[in-house]
Amino acid sequence: MDTQTTTKIKPLGLGLHDDYPAICIQDYETNNFQWFNVYEIFQNSDDLHEFKCFMNKARESVITSVSSEWFYPDCQYLHSIYSEHIDDSELYDYCESLQDALADGHSVSLHEEFIGHFGNSYFGELSEYYYGEYDSIKEFAESFVEDNYDLDSIPDIIRSNIDYENVWYDLQHDFVEIEADRNTYFFRQ
């Protein structure tokens, strides 16, 4: 008796990774769902077209019939652009922006918070707006003043009495404070 075995190939990116953007795909009809690591799918794609093909395969692996509809009920590190039917192109652009941020030494969380504050029109621009990481607004303001103004011409009695927390209130029109990874980062607006 001959037996036939079939091997089901797992779709690319299947599973949730704690450190990278992921999306949950759910079948409306059966409520069947699976998590997919969107960044892994992006890294294995040569271009947007291939990314869309991989995403289609991921969705097809979750839905049970041709007539089934799907949606994204949840996400991880994608809340800044999330919708239940987010477009593959926007996911791809987000991952491309994340790749740039990671290459410049920034974290996934900082990228997410940056996009959450500035919006998707700022994809790929995190490093251009990044000013630095500081423990407090006071430390940031003091560093900014020292870097941009000649304090040597000011007498010590005045220089030692500068209220840098108050200086921050003047700077906050030009800079924004973003918290990520339990740290505080400053960006130009």
C-alpha positions, 0 to 999 in steps of 0.5 A: 500500500502506497502512502502519500505524505504532504508537508505543509510549509509554514508561512514566513514570519509565523510567530510573535517575537518580543523585540520586533513589530508583529501583527495578528491576522484573524479570520472573521468567519472562524476567529482563527488567528495567528501572529506574524513577525512583520519585520522578519517578513520585510527582511526576507523581501527584496522589494514591496512586491515580494513583501505583499506576496509574503503577506498574502501567503500569511493571510491565506494560511489563516483564512479557511475559505476563499470567501473568508475575510480577515482583519488585524485585531492586534499588533505589537510595535505598530500602534503608531500606524495600526488599523484593522486593515492596514495597507501592506505598503504602509507596513513595508514603509514602516519596516523600511523606516525601522531598518534605518533607525536600527542601522543608526543605533536606535531601538524598535521602541524609540522608532515606534514612539517617534512615529507615534508622535510625528506621524507616518510622514516622518518615516525614515527621518528619526535620525534627522530629528534626533538631538540626544538622550538626557536624564532630564529636561534640566540636563537637556536644557543645560547641554543645549545652552552650553553647546549653543551659547558662549557662557564664558562671557557671563559672570560666574554668579549669573551663570551658576544661577541659570534655571535650566528647567525654566529654559526648557519651557522656552525650548519646548517650542523647538524640541519634543521630549519622547520616552522609550526604553525607560529613557528620555530622548529629545527631537527637533520639531 
